[in-house]
Amino acid sequence: MSSVVTNWIRRHRIAAFFLLAYAISWSLEGVIVLLEMEPSWTWWFIGGFLGPLAPAVAAGVVLYSSGESVREWLVSILRWRVHPKWYVFAIAVPFGIAYASGIVGWLAGDPIDWASFTFDPFSIVLGIVLGTLIGGGQEELGWRGFAQPELQAQYGALRAAIIIGVFWGLWHLPQFVLPGGMRADWPVVLVVSYFTGIVAFSILLAWVFNGSGGSALLAMVMHGADNSTTGRVPLDLDVVLVGDTLNWELLTAMYMSHALLTWGVVGLVLLIAGTSLYARRVERRPTTDPTRISLED
């Protein structure tokens, strides 16, 4: 890496982080589209595993370019010895929101068949573990493990979480706009619900990250738990499934309520933890140049 690029990264750490996270992930998404890859293990490995690693790789590049130890950073954010309550929050909150939104959707007339609901602890645990390690949770090494402490040192925890939430949401754009994207066929109301909900969830992830003393592992668990709730609400497939495609229009109430309920939990968290989201528990990484974390640089 040339000294010019390295010096720019050092002076613009956050900007470099987001640019790299986008460039790496979107390039991988582009490969899938250009090669017209059908769903397969290769397709999943590129888009489902390597893509979500982009924020972590971006953070590693920024830290290395800044002369900091990537290994020490990983050790510091992968702490697992935290108060058990944070594991409970990380798992219970996503599942609580998912099932509550399913109940709201059912009451509003969405095709949800609670009579077919089954509780399978093994599949839930397996889903959380896979979601944490290889199913999206790995993103949190970058979003929460790097960007949250960097940004909240200047903008405060709440604003930092909102900023990350916006960039995190936009990072998913290829899923909505590229041909064959997993959310390309979503109606507008679901898209709006998704982007408003992801900002709220970013705040909850920051709360768990800060509350656990800066453990990105706990954020990974929460992210993995949230992803593992997909498909847990029992849909009436005879109604919602048209051929091999879901009629997303029939699930509007559930998705809208999911976003609203997530913001409701955010409200409770802010009442309890305040806008600092327990940021005082997380030490800021040392820096000799305070301007390096500025978005405007």
C-alpha positions in Angstrom: 0.0 0.0 0.0 1.5 3.4 -1.0 2.4 5.9 1.6 -0.1 8.4 0.0 -3.0 5.9 0.5 -1.8 5.0 4.0 -1.6 8.6 5.1 -5.0 9.3 3.8 -6.5 6.4 5.7 -4.8 7.5 8.9 -6.3 11.0 8.5 -9.7 9.8 7.5 -10.3 6.6 9.5 -14.1 6.5 9.5 -14.4 7.6 5.9 -11.9 5.0 4.8 -13.6 2.4 6.9 -17.0 2.9 5.2 -15.6 3.2 1.7 -13.7 0.0 2.1 -16.6 -1.8 3.7 -18.8 -0.8 0.7 -16.2 -1.4 -1.9 -15.4 -4.9 -0.7 -19.0 -6.1 -0.2 -20.4 -4.5 -3.3 -17.6 -5.9 -5.4 -18.5 -9.4 -4.2 -22.2 -8.8 -5.0 -21.1 -7.6 -8.4 -19.2 -10.8 -9.0 -22.3 -12.8 -8.3 -24.4 -10.8 -10.7 -21.8 -10.7 -13.5 -21.3 -14.4 -13.3 -25.0 -15.0 -13.2 -24.5 -17.4 -10.3 -27.4 -19.5 -9.2 -28.0 -20.2 -5.5 -25.3 -22.7 -4.4 -22.6 -23.2 -1.8 -20.2 -21.0 -3.9 -22.9 -18.3 -4.2 -23.5 -18.4 -0.4 -19.7 -18.3 0.4 -19.2 -15.2 -1.7 -22.3 -13.3 -0.8 -23.3 -14.7 2.5 -20.0 -15.2 4.2 -17.3 -13.1 2.6 -19.6 -10.1 2.0 -20.5 -9.8 5.7 -16.8 -10.0 6.6 -16.2 -6.7 4.6 -16.7 -4.4 7.6 -14.2 -6.4 9.7 -11.7 -6.5 6.9 -12.2 -2.7 6.4 -11.6 -2.1 10.1 -8.4 -4.3 10.0 -7.0 -2.3 7.0 -7.7 1.0 8.8 -6.1 -0.2 12.0 -3.0 -1.7 10.3 -2.6 1.5 8.2 -2.7 3.5 11.4 0.1 1.5 12.9 -2.2 -0.3 15.4 -2.2 -4.0 16.2 -5.2 -5.8 14.6 -4.6 -8.8 16.9 -4.8 -6.6 20.0 -8.0 -5.0 18.7 -9.6 -8.4 18.0 -8.7 -9.6 21.5 -10.1 -6.4 23.1 -13.5 -6.6 21.3 -14.1 -10.4 21.5 -14.4 -10.5 25.2 -16.9 -13.1 26.3 -16.7 -12.9 30.1 -19.5 -10.3 30.6 -22.5 -10.2 32.9 -24.9 -13.0 31.9 -27.7 -10.5 31.5 -26.2 -9.2 28.3 -26.4 -12.6 26.8 -30.0 -12.7 27.8 -30.7 -9.3 26.3 -28.8 -10.1 23.1 -30.9 -13.2 22.5 -34.3 -12.4 24.1 -34.8 -8.9 22.5 -34.6 -10.0 18.9 -36.8 -13.0 19.5 -39.3 -11.0 21.6 -39.6 -8.4 18.8 -40.0 -11.0 16.1 -42.7 -13.0 17.9 -44.5 -9.8 19.0 -44.6 -8.5 15.4 -45.9 -11.9 14.3 -48.8 -11.6 16.8 -49.5 -8.1 15.6 -49.5 -9.2 12.0 -51.8 -12.1 12.8 -54.2 -9.8 14.6 -54.1 -7.5 11.6 -55.0 -10.3 9.2 -51.6 -11.3 7.9 -51.5 -15.0 6.9 -49.9 -16.4 10.0 -50.8 -19.8 11.3 -49.9 -20.0 15.0 -51.6 -23.4 15.2 -48.6 -24.9 13.3 -46.1 -23.2 15.6 -43.5 -25.5 17.2 -40.7 -24.6 19.6 -37.5 -26.3 18.7 -34.6 -25.3 21.2 -32.0 -27.2 19.2 -32.7 -25.4 15.9 -32.9 -22.0 17.8 -29.5 -22.5 19.4 -28.0 -23.8 16.1 -29.5 -20.8 14.3 -28.0 -18.3 16.7 -24.5 -19.9 16.6 -24.5 -20.0 12.8 -25.9 -16.5 12.6 -23.3 -15.2 15.0 -20.3 -16.8 13.3 -21.1 -17.1 9.6 -24.6 -15.8 9.0 -24.2 -12.0 9.3 -23.0 -11.6 12.9 -19.4 -11.3 11.6 -20.4 -7.8 10.4 -20.3 -6.5 13.9 -16.5 -6.8 14.2 -16.6 -3.7 12.0 -19.8 -1.9 12.7 -19.8 -2.1 16.5 -16.2 -3.3 17.1 -14.6 -0.4 15.2 -17.0 2.3 14.1 -19.1 2.6 17.2 -16.3 3.5 19.6 -14.6 5.7 17.0 -17.7 7.7 16.3 -19.1 7.9 19.8 -15.9 9.5 21.0 -16.8 12.5 19.0 -20.6 12.4 18.4 -21.9 10.5 21.4 -23.2 7.0 21.5 -26.7 7.6 20.3 -25.8 9.7 17.3 -22.9 7.3 16.5 -25.4 4.4 16.4 -27.8 6.3 14.2 -25.0 7.2 11.8 -23.8 3.6 11.6 -27.4 2.5 11.2 -27.9 4.7 8.1 -24.6 3.5 6.5 -25.4 -0.1 7.5 -28.8 0.1 5.9 -27.4 1.6 2.7 -24.7 -1.0 2.7 -27.5 -3.5 1.9 -28.7 -1.7 -1.2 -27.5 -4.3 -3.7 -30.0 -6.7 -2.1 -32.7 -4.4 -3.2 -31.6 -3.1 -6.6 -29.5 -5.8 -8.2 -31.3 -8.4 -10.4 -32.0 -11.4 -8.3 -31.3 -9.6 -5.0 -32.9 -11.3 -2.0 -35.1 -8.2 -1.4 -35.4 -7.0 -4.9 -39.1 -7.9 -5.1 -40.1 -6.2 -1.8 -42.9 -3.7 -1.9 -42.1 -0.1 -0.9 -43.7 -0.3 2.5 -41.5 -3.3 3.4 -38.4 -1.5 2.2 -39.2 1.6 4.3 -39.9 -0.6 7.3 -36.6 -2.4 6.8 -34.5 0.8 6.6 -36.2 2.5 9.6 -36.0 -0.7 11.6 -32.3 -1.2 10.9 -31.4 2.2 12.3 -33.4 1.3 15.5 -31.6 -2.1 15.7 -28.3 -0.3 15.3 -29.1 1.6 18.5 -29.9 -1.7 20.4 -26.7 -3.2 19.2 -24.7 -0.2 20.4 -26.5 -0.5 23.8 -25.5 -4.2 24.1 -21.9 -3.4 22.9 -21.4 -0.6 25.3 -23.3 -2.2 28.2 -21.1 -5.3 28.0 -18.0 -3.2 28.2 -17.2 -3.0 24.5 -17.8 -6.7 23.5 -18.4 -7.0 19.8 -19.0 -10.7 20.4 -22.2 -9.8 22.3 -23.2 -7.6 19.3 -22.5 -10.5 17.0 -24.7 -12.8 19.2 -27.5 -10.2 19.0 -27.1 -9.8 15.2 -27.0 -13.6 14.8 -30.1 -14.0 17.0 -32.0 -11.4 14.9 -31.1 -13.2 11.7 -32.0 -16.5 13.1 -35.6 -15.3 13.8 -36.2 -15.3 10.1 -38.8 -18.0 9.4 -39.6 -18.5 13.0 -43.1 -16.9 12.7 -45.2 -19.7 11.1 -46.7 -18.4 7.9 -49.8 -19.9 6.2 -48.0 -21.1 3.1 -51.2 -22.0 1.4 -52.0 -18.3 1.3 -48.7 -16.5 1.2 -46.8 -18.7 -1.2 -47.5 -18.2 -4.9 -45.6 -20.9 -6.7 -42.1 -20.6 -5.3 -42.4 -16.9 -4.4 -43.8 -15.3 -1.2 -46.4 -12.6 -1.7 -44.7 -10.0 0.4 -47.8 -7.7 0.2 -49.6 -10.0 2.6 -47.0 -9.5 5.3 -47.1 -5.7 5.5 -48.5 -5.5 9.0 -45.9 -7.9 10.5 -43.0 -6.0 8.9 -44.3 -2.6 9.8 -45.0 -3.6 13.4 -41.5 -5.1 13.6 -39.9 -1.7 12.9 -42.3 0.1 15.2 -41.7 -2.4 18.0 -37.9 -2.1 17.6 -38.2 1.6 18.0 -40.4 1.0 21.1 -37.7 -1.0 22.7 -35.2 1.7 21.8 -37.4 4.1 23.7 -37.3 1.9 26.8 -33.5 1.5 26.5 -33.0 5.3 26.3 -35.2 5.7 29.4 -33.1 3.3 31.3 -29.6 3.9 29.9 -29.9 7.4 28.6 -28.4 8.6 25.3 -24.9 7.5 26.4 -26.0 3.9 26.0 -23.4 3.1 28.7 -20.6 4.4 26.5 -18.6 5.3 29.6 -17.8 1.6 29.9 -15.9 1.5 26.7 -12.5 3.1 26.5 -11.7 5.0 23.4 -8.8 3.7 21.4 -5.7 5.9 21.7 -5.2 8.5 19.1 -2.7 11.2 18.5 -4.9 13.1 16.0 -8.5 13.7 17.1 -9.4 14.9 13.6 -8.9 11.4 12.2 -12.4 10.2 13.4 -14.2 13.1 11.8 -16.7 12.4 9.1 -16.0 15.8 7.6 -12.3 15.4 7.0 
